[in-house]
C-alpha cells in the first residue's frame, strides 16, 4: 500500500488537494483516506464523504502526538483489507511533519509501506504573516516536504508570490515546487510518482536500514498491540506544535447571512480558523473562515450542524455569546 501524507497550515487547501487526489487519481486504484481533525467534530471528513472510498476520521487531537497510536491503528486497519492501493493522510493544520515521518520509521512500521512524497500546501497570500507568527513550526512544514504546493496564486500579488517562492527555496532547496489555483495539478505526480526522499534521508540520518518489500504484512511475526502509545525517542528538544486549541459550537437553526458575515468580520484575530455546516437564510451552507478570509458555499442538507473554532487563547464565552445571538436574532424576526 502506498501512503501519501499531506501537510499545510489551517486553510491552506489540504482538503481541496485530498479531494483532487481521491477523485482524479482513482482510476483502477482502490483509494482510502485518513482525515485528522484538531477539533472534536469532523468537518473535512464530511466534505470528502459520499465518495467510493474507505475513510477513517481521527478527531480531538493531532496525528503527530496525541493521536499517533490511533494513526498506526488506522493504517493497520486499512492495510489488513489487502485491496487498498493508495492511502491519503490529511494531517491537521497544526501537525509537525517530522513527528509523522518518525511514526513510519517505528520498528513495526518501517519498510511495510511505499511512502509517496511528503506534500505541504502553502497559502501564498498568508505565507509571510504565518511565518512571522508561527516561526520554527511553520518553517518545519516547509523543510520536511518533498513537494511544496504554493496555492492560491489567483489570490496572491506578484510580490506575495515572489516572496513566498524565495523563502521556501531558502528553507528547502531540494523540494519540487508547484504553483496552483485551488490545488489544481497532475495528481499522478503525487500518488504515482517518486517515493519520499525526505523519509529516506530521515532514516539514513538515524542509521535505519529498511527492506523495501512493501508487503501487506499478513502472516508477519510481529505481535505488536494495536493500542500501544509508541513512546518514540526524539532528537529535538520538544514538540514544535502550533499553540492552538479548539472548541465546537452548536449551529442548529438558521441565521441571517449578512449577520454571519459581520460576525466573522469582527471576530478576534486569535481565531485562526473556523469551519462548519449551518443554515443561512434557511439555506444549508458550508462556512470556512481562515484568518480574515471568509468563504460561504452551498451545501447539501444535513441532520447535524456544528462550527469548529481553532486558535490560541480564544475567549470561548465571548465567541459563543456572539454566535448564539445570530440565531436568536433570526428566530425573533421569523
TAJOQUI-V412723 format. One record per backbone hydrogen bond with DSSP energy under -0.5 kcal/mol. CO is the residue of the C=O (numbers start at 1). NH is the residue of the N-H. If there is no record, write none. Layout:
# TAJOQUI-V412723
co->CO nh->NH
co->CO nh->NH
This chain:
# TAJOQUI-V412723
co->1 nh->114
co->2 nh->87
co->3 nh->116
co->4 nh->89
co->5 nh->119
co->6 nh->91
co->7 nh->121
co->9 nh->12
co->13 nh->17
co->14 nh->18
co->15 nh->19
co->16 nh->20
co->17 nh->21
co->18 nh->22
co->19 nh->23
co->20 nh->24
co->20 nh->25
co->21 nh->25
co->26 nh->29
co->29 nh->31
co->30 nh->85
co->30 nh->86
co->31 nh->54
co->32 nh->88
co->33 nh->35
co->33 nh->56
co->34 nh->36
co->34 nh->90
co->35 nh->37
co->35 nh->58
co->37 nh->61
co->39 nh->60
co->41 nh->43
co->43 nh->47
co->44 nh->48
co->45 nh->49
co->48 nh->51
co->51 nh->53
co->54 nh->33
co->56 nh->35
co->57 nh->59
co->58 nh->37
co->62 nh->65
co->62 nh->67
co->65 nh->68
co->67 nh->71
co->68 nh->72
co->69 nh->73
co->70 nh->74
co->71 nh->75
co->72 nh->76
co->73 nh->77
co->74 nh->78
co->75 nh->79
co->76 nh->80
co->78 nh->81
co->79 nh->82
co->81 nh->83
co->85 nh->2
co->86 nh->32
co->86 nh->88
co->87 nh->4
co->87 nh->89
co->88 nh->34
co->88 nh->90
co->89 nh->6
co->89 nh->91
co->90 nh->36
co->92 nh->95
co->94 nh->242
co->95 nh->97
co->96 nh->99
co->96 nh->100
co->97 nh->101
co->98 nh->102
co->99 nh->103
co->100 nh->104
co->101 nh->104
co->102 nh->105
co->103 nh->106
co->106 nh->109
co->106 nh->110
co->109 nh->112
co->111 nh->213
co->111 nh->214
co->113 nh->115
co->114 nh->3
co->114 nh->116
co->115 nh->196
co->118 nh->146
co->118 nh->147
co->119 nh->7
co->120 nh->149
co->122 nh->124
co->122 nh->151
co->123 nh->126
co->123 nh->127
co->124 nh->127
co->126 nh->130
co->127 nh->131
co->128 nh->132
co->129 nh->133
co->130 nh->134
co->131 nh->135
co->134 nh->137
co->135 nh->139
co->136 nh->140
co->137 nh->141
co->138 nh->142
co->139 nh->143
co->140 nh->144
co->142 nh->145
co->146 nh->176
co->147 nh->120
co->147 nh->149
co->148 nh->150
co->148 nh->178
co->149 nh->122
co->149 nh->151
co->150 nh->180
co->151 nh->124
co->152 nh->155
co->152 nh->156
co->153 nh->156
co->157 nh->161
co->158 nh->162
co->159 nh->163
co->160 nh->164
co->161 nh->165
co->162 nh->166
co->163 nh->167
co->164 nh->168
co->165 nh->169
co->166 nh->170
co->167 nh->171
co->168 nh->172
co->172 nh->175
co->176 nh->148
co->178 nh->150
co->178 nh->180
co->180 nh->152
co->180 nh->153
co->181 nh->184
co->183 nh->185
co->185 nh->187
co->186 nh->189
co->187 nh->190
co->187 nh->191
co->188 nh->192
co->194 nh->117
co->196 nh->200
co->197 nh->201
co->198 nh->202
co->199 nh->203
co->200 nh->204
co->201 nh->205
co->202 nh->206
co->203 nh->206
co->203 nh->208
co->204 nh->207
co->207 nh->209
co->208 nh->210
co->210 nh->212
co->211 nh->213
co->217 nh->220
co->225 nh->228
co->230 nh->232
co->238 nh->240
co->239 nh->241
co->242 nh->244
co->245 nh->311
co->247 nh->309
co->249 nh->307
co->255 nh->281
co->256 nh->260
co->257 nh->261
co->258 nh->262
co->259 nh->263
co->260 nh->264
co->261 nh->265
co->262 nh->266
co->264 nh->267
co->268 nh->271
co->270 nh->272
co->272 nh->291
co->273 nh->310
co->274 nh->289
co->275 nh->308
co->276 nh->287
co->278 nh->285
co->279 nh->255
co->280 nh->283
co->283 nh->280
co->284 nh->299
co->285 nh->278
co->286 nh->297
co->287 nh->276
co->288 nh->295
co->289 nh->274
co->290 nh->293
co->292 nh->294
co->293 nh->290
co->295 nh->288
co->297 nh->286
co->305 nh->251
co->306 nh->277
co->307 nh->249
co->308 nh->275
co->309 nh->247
co->310 nh->272
co->310 nh->273
co->311 nh->245
co->314 nh->316
co->315 nh->319
co->316 nh->320
co->317 nh->321
co->318 nh->322
co->319 nh->323
co->320 nh->324
co->321 nh->325
co->322 nh->326
co->323 nh->326
co->323 nh->327
co->324 nh->328
co->325 nh->329
co->326 nh->330
co->327 nh->331
co->328 nh->332
co->329 nh->333
co->331 nh->334
